[in-house]
Amino acid sequence: MSRILPAAVTALLFLTLFCTAAEAQDFRIYTRLYDHSMTPAADQPRERIPVASRSLTLFHAGKVYDWISEIGEVIIFDPSHRRFLILNTSRKISTTVEFEQLRQMLKIASEVARERVDELRNDSNGLTEAAAAIEFQLTPQFAEKIEGDGQRLSLTSGFLQYRAQCAKAPEPEIGAAYYDYADWMCRLNYVLHPQTLLPGPRLMLNQSLRQQGLLPTDVELRTEFEPRLHFEAEHTIHWKLDTSDRSLIHLWESRLRSDDVRQLSFRDYQRTVLGTTAEQ
């Protein structure tokens, strides 16, 4: 299974939790991503909706480990060093993405997207709808609604909708660090998978959650432009790590230090694992 689409959508939907003041608190989140576009009937029971991806996210000692076992890849958020580490255990390769490097790549991506908007608007075939969809992603605007005693949040527009079932963050410090991770993961995801949505809409959802002090337990994404997407991410949170979780973290950290793992540039990692060339 490729991480490209499932992981891209999961990151668009999924906000994870990272602790700063409460770094000693370890916990895990298990995520199932459902693809509603594969089941046209709106009233399908959950068990009949195809699962596009499963992932395990572990929070430990100030880092966040996002693991998809099907492809043997873990993305490690390392805020103290302002970077992401990406390890592919199957291919025995790794790469590092510095936060500043990520900012520069996103700046270039935004410039390219704006140029594409101009090209589409000037196209003789009248591709103004496609141009408007890209422009919305660059500068998204939503109508926000909070319902259910503050536990349901929706962002709607003519292009894209988010609906989130939420819970209050247990501590302000956890919530603050949680949104920081969510923002950075959203940015990284677009650089890893530029064929998915631009990060603007996801960042707007993050902002709304931050303002309300909410953590999502279920998030639904639906687009009204091509390609039409309809995904739902279900997150199960456990506020402690088990023995197998700690063993996985030890294994990943050991492999990152191993001579058997080749450290590649981000561009070469993209080319090797995803078959694409990263924009720089």
C-alpha positions as a Python dict, from the first residue, in 0.01 Angstrom:
ca = {
    (1, 'M'): (0, 0, 0),
    (2, 'S'): (130, 344, -86),
    (3, 'R'): (144, 615, 181),
    (4, 'I'): (84, 883, -86),
    (5, 'L'): (-295, 926, -86),
    (6, 'P'): (-400, 765, 243),
    (7, 'A'): (-128, 935, 445),
    (8, 'A'): (-183, 1265, 268),
    (9, 'V'): (-552, 1266, 351),
    (10, 'T'): (-488, 1137, 703),
    (11, 'A'): (-259, 1426, 772),
    (12, 'L'): (-518, 1667, 630),
    (13, 'L'): (-777, 1519, 863),
    (14, 'F'): (-577, 1416, 1163),
    (15, 'L'): (-446, 1642, 1441),
    (16, 'T'): (-217, 1464, 1684),
    (17, 'L'): (-106, 1549, 2038),
    (18, 'F'): (245, 1651, 2141),
    (19, 'C'): (342, 1762, 2492),
    (20, 'T'): (587, 2038, 2587),
    (21, 'A'): (521, 2128, 2950),
    (22, 'A'): (387, 1774, 2996),
    (23, 'E'): (661, 1592, 2805),
    (24, 'A'): (664, 1311, 3060),
    (25, 'Q'): (313, 1212, 2948),
    (26, 'D'): (325, 936, 2688),
    (27, 'F'): (24, 828, 2487),
    (28, 'R'): (-85, 663, 2163),
    (29, 'I'): (-344, 730, 1893),
    (30, 'Y'): (-469, 465, 1655),
    (31, 'T'): (-627, 605, 1338),
    (32, 'R'): (-853, 445, 1080),
    (33, 'L'): (-913, 640, 759),
    (34, 'Y'): (-1240, 554, 581),
    (35, 'D'): (-1297, 624, 211),
    (36, 'H'): (-1663, 720, 171),
    (37, 'S'): (-1620, 780, -202),
    (38, 'M'): (-1607, 401, -246),
    (39, 'T'): (-1959, 365, -101),
    (40, 'P'): (-2202, 600, -281),
    (41, 'A'): (-2491, 518, -44),
    (42, 'A'): (-2495, 777, 233),
    (43, 'D'): (-2643, 541, 496),
    (44, 'Q'): (-2379, 268, 477),
    (45, 'P'): (-2285, 129, 822),
    (46, 'R'): (-1929, 204, 930),
    (47, 'E'): (-1817, -159, 902),
    (48, 'R'): (-1904, -160, 529),
    (49, 'I'): (-1699, 149, 443),
    (50, 'P'): (-1352, 60, 306),
    (51, 'V'): (-1056, 143, 531),
    (52, 'A'): (-804, 331, 316),
    (53, 'S'): (-529, 343, 577),
    (54, 'R'): (-439, 261, 936),
    (55, 'S'): (-171, 438, 1134),
    (56, 'L'): (-25, 441, 1483),
    (57, 'T'): (98, 766, 1637),
    (58, 'L'): (310, 754, 1953),
    (59, 'F'): (402, 1048, 2176),
    (60, 'H'): (713, 1002, 2385),
    (61, 'A'): (986, 1220, 2537),
    (62, 'G'): (900, 1531, 2337),
    (63, 'K'): (883, 1355, 2000),
    (64, 'V'): (593, 1223, 1791),
    (65, 'Y'): (625, 902, 1587),
    (66, 'D'): (376, 849, 1303),
    (67, 'W'): (393, 489, 1176),
    (68, 'I'): (228, 311, 881),
    (69, 'S'): (323, -54, 910),
    (70, 'E'): (206, -151, 558),
    (71, 'I'): (489, 46, 400),
    (72, 'G'): (736, 39, 688),
    (73, 'E'): (768, 417, 718),
    (74, 'V'): (782, 630, 1032),
    (75, 'I'): (783, 1011, 1038),
    (76, 'I'): (934, 1158, 1354),
    (77, 'F'): (848, 1511, 1465),
    (78, 'D'): (1150, 1649, 1654),
    (79, 'P'): (1061, 2006, 1757),
    (80, 'S'): (1358, 2055, 1990),
    (81, 'H'): (1585, 2032, 1683),
    (82, 'R'): (1328, 2197, 1451),
    (83, 'R'): (1314, 1908, 1208),
    (84, 'F'): (1140, 1594, 1087),
    (85, 'L'): (1320, 1262, 1054),
    (86, 'I'): (1176, 1011, 807),
    (87, 'L'): (1280, 645, 823),
    (88, 'N'): (1182, 373, 578),
    (89, 'T'): (1253, 48, 758),
    (90, 'S'): (1184, -167, 450),
    (91, 'R'): (1437, 9, 227),
    (92, 'K'): (1675, 96, 512),
    (93, 'I'): (1696, 463, 417),
    (94, 'S'): (1624, 786, 602),
    (95, 'T'): (1616, 1160, 546),
    (96, 'T'): (1592, 1482, 746),
    (97, 'V'): (1367, 1780, 670),
    (98, 'E'): (1454, 2097, 860),
    (99, 'F'): (1167, 2332, 944),
    (100, 'E'): (1332, 2619, 757),
    (101, 'Q'): (1384, 2397, 452),
    (102, 'L'): (1016, 2308, 469),
    (103, 'R'): (916, 2675, 478),
    (104, 'Q'): (1120, 2748, 167),
    (105, 'M'): (971, 2455, -24),
    (106, 'L'): (619, 2568, 64),
    (107, 'K'): (696, 2922, -44),
    (108, 'I'): (801, 2795, -385),
    (109, 'A'): (496, 2566, -404),
    (110, 'S'): (265, 2860, -335),
    (111, 'E'): (430, 3066, -607),
    (112, 'V'): (389, 2780, -854),
    (113, 'A'): (22, 2741, -756),
    (114, 'R'): (-44, 3112, -813),
    (115, 'E'): (118, 3089, -1155),
    (116, 'R'): (-109, 2792, -1230),
    (117, 'V'): (-414, 2999, -1133),
    (118, 'D'): (-312, 3268, -1382),
    (119, 'E'): (-258, 3008, -1655),
    (120, 'L'): (-600, 2852, -1599),
    (121, 'R'): (-778, 3187, -1597),
    (122, 'N'): (-614, 3280, -1927),
    (123, 'D'): (-686, 2942, -2086),
    (124, 'S'): (-918, 2961, -2386),
    (125, 'N'): (-1110, 2656, -2261),
    (126, 'G'): (-1244, 2857, -1970),
    (127, 'L'): (-1099, 2656, -1681),
    (128, 'T'): (-1208, 2914, -1426),
    (129, 'E'): (-1356, 2658, -1184),
    (130, 'A'): (-1022, 2480, -1153),
    (131, 'A'): (-850, 2814, -1101),
    (132, 'A'): (-1099, 2910, -830),
    (133, 'A'): (-1043, 2579, -648),
    (134, 'I'): (-667, 2637, -634),
    (135, 'E'): (-714, 2999, -533),
    (136, 'F'): (-941, 2889, -249),
    (137, 'Q'): (-673, 2655, -118),
    (138, 'L'): (-421, 2941, -122),
    (139, 'T'): (-652, 3180, 66),
    (140, 'P'): (-933, 2970, 220),
    (141, 'Q'): (-1240, 3127, 378),
    (142, 'F'): (-1492, 2920, 573),
    (143, 'A'): (-1816, 2966, 761),
    (144, 'E'): (-1761, 2822, 1109),
    (145, 'K'): (-2028, 2658, 1324),
    (146, 'I'): (-1995, 2506, 1672),
    (147, 'E'): (-2269, 2273, 1799),
    (148, 'G'): (-2333, 1994, 2047),
    (149, 'D'): (-2223, 2178, 2363),
    (150, 'G'): (-1910, 2286, 2184),
    (151, 'Q'): (-1811, 1932, 2085),
    (152, 'R'): (-1889, 1954, 1711),
    (153, 'L'): (-1709, 2191, 1479),
    (154, 'S'): (-1781, 2245, 1110),
    (155, 'L'): (-1610, 2460, 848),
    (156, 'T'): (-1804, 2499, 524),
    (157, 'S'): (-1750, 2667, 189),
    (158, 'G'): (-1846, 2615, -173),
    (159, 'F'): (-1524, 2422, -229),
    (160, 'L'): (-1456, 2212, 79),
    (161, 'Q'): (-1611, 2110, 411),
    (162, 'Y'): (-1468, 1983, 738),
    (163, 'R'): (-1682, 1832, 1013),
    (164, 'A'): (-1512, 1737, 1338),
    (165, 'Q'): (-1635, 1560, 1651),
    (166, 'C'): (-1416, 1689, 1933),
    (167, 'A'): (-1324, 1677, 2299),
    (168, 'K'): (-1172, 1943, 2519),
    (169, 'A'): (-794, 1935, 2552),
    (170, 'P'): (-714, 1786, 2897),
    (171, 'E'): (-453, 2055, 2965),
    (172, 'P'): (-384, 2390, 2791),
    (173, 'E'): (-18, 2298, 2745),
    (174, 'I'): (-110, 1974, 2569),
    (175, 'G'): (-349, 2157, 2340),
    (176, 'A'): (-97, 2428, 2251),
    (177, 'A'): (174, 2179, 2157),
    (178, 'Y'): (-80, 1958, 1981),
    (179, 'Y'): (-171, 2233, 1735),
    (180, 'D'): (196, 2313, 1676),
    (181, 'Y'): (258, 1955, 1567),
    (182, 'A'): (-58, 1951, 1357),
    (183, 'D'): (50, 2262, 1166),
    (184, 'W'): (398, 2131, 1092),
    (185, 'M'): (272, 1786, 990),
    (186, 'C'): (24, 1950, 753),
    (187, 'R'): (306, 2144, 588),
    (188, 'L'): (530, 1838, 560),
    (189, 'N'): (250, 1630, 414),
    (190, 'Y'): (200, 1866, 123),
    (191, 'V'): (572, 1866, 44),
    (192, 'L'): (576, 1486, 57),
    (193, 'H'): (260, 1455, -152),
    (194, 'P'): (212, 1770, -365),
    (195, 'Q'): (-74, 1611, -560),
    (196, 'T'): (-301, 1648, -258),
    (197, 'L'): (-467, 1961, -119),
    (198, 'L'): (-259, 2266, -40),
    (199, 'P'): (-210, 2311, 336),
    (200, 'G'): (-419, 2628, 369),
    (201, 'P'): (-759, 2466, 443),
    (202, 'R'): (-613, 2223, 699),
    (203, 'L'): (-430, 2508, 872),
    (204, 'M'): (-760, 2695, 898),
    (205, 'L'): (-920, 2396, 1070),
    (206, 'N'): (-621, 2379, 1306),
    (207, 'Q'): (-672, 2745, 1388),
    (208, 'S'): (-1040, 2695, 1470),
    (209, 'L'): (-961, 2398, 1693),
    (210, 'R'): (-690, 2599, 1867),
    (211, 'Q'): (-925, 2890, 1935),
    (212, 'Q'): (-1182, 2655, 2091),
    (213, 'G'): (-931, 2440, 2280),
    (214, 'L'): (-1059, 2126, 2106),
    (215, 'L'): (-899, 1796, 2008),
    (216, 'P'): (-1071, 1599, 1730),
    (217, 'T'): (-1178, 1238, 1771),
    (218, 'D'): (-1345, 1207, 1430),
    (219, 'V'): (-1291, 1433, 1127),
    (220, 'E'): (-1471, 1424, 793),
    (221, 'L'): (-1338, 1593, 478),
    (222, 'R'): (-1541, 1646, 162),
    (223, 'T'): (-1436, 1840, -150),
    (224, 'E'): (-1672, 1990, -408),
    (225, 'F'): (-1414, 2007, -688),
    (226, 'E'): (-1213, 1751, -882),
    (227, 'P'): (-1077, 1521, -765),
    (228, 'R'): (-1375, 1479, -536),
    (229, 'L'): (-1271, 1340, -199),
    (230, 'H'): (-1481, 1215, 90),
    (231, 'F'): (-1278, 1074, 377),
    (232, 'E'): (-1332, 1027, 747),
    (233, 'A'): (-1061, 975, 1009),
    (234, 'E'): (-1148, 802, 1335),
    (235, 'H'): (-897, 846, 1619),
    (236, 'T'): (-876, 625, 1927),
    (237, 'I'): (-664, 779, 2203),
    (238, 'H'): (-500, 585, 2487),
    (239, 'W'): (-323, 794, 2750),
    (240, 'K'): (-35, 554, 2807),
    (241, 'L'): (206, 350, 2597),
    (242, 'D'): (224, -27, 2620),
    (243, 'T'): (532, -248, 2598),
    (244, 'S'): (503, -295, 2222),
    (245, 'D'): (484, 82, 2168),
    (246, 'R'): (805, 139, 2363),
    (247, 'S'): (973, -145, 2175),
    (248, 'L'): (883, 18, 1843),
    (249, 'I'): (1026, 353, 1952),
    (250, 'H'): (1349, 186, 2066),
    (251, 'L'): (1370, -1, 1735),
    (252, 'W'): (1325, 315, 1524),
    (253, 'E'): (1575, 518, 1723),
    (254, 'S'): (1828, 233, 1702),
    (255, 'R'): (1784, 200, 1327),
    (256, 'L'): (1835, 573, 1276),
    (257, 'R'): (2177, 533, 1437),
    (258, 'S'): (2258, 211, 1253),
    (259, 'D'): (2527, 195, 985),
    (260, 'D'): (2288, -23, 783),
    (261, 'V'): (2055, 273, 719),
    (262, 'R'): (2157, 514, 442),
    (263, 'Q'): (2096, 884, 503),
    (264, 'L'): (1968, 1046, 182),
    (265, 'S'): (1888, 1399, 80),
    (266, 'F'): (1518, 1476, 81),
    (267, 'R'): (1511, 1484, -299),
    (268, 'D'): (1675, 1142, -327),
    (269, 'Y'): (1447, 998, -60),
    (270, 'Q'): (1143, 1118, -252),
    (271, 'R'): (1278, 973, -574),
    (272, 'T'): (1359, 638, -414),
    (273, 'V'): (1047, 582, -202),
    (274, 'L'): (774, 771, -384),
    (275, 'G'): (909, 775, -736),
    (276, 'T'): (876, 1153, -748),
    (277, 'T'): (1116, 1442, -738),
    (278, 'A'): (1070, 1677, -446),
    (279, 'E'): (1033, 2043, -534),
    (280, 'Q'): (1304, 2256, -383),
}
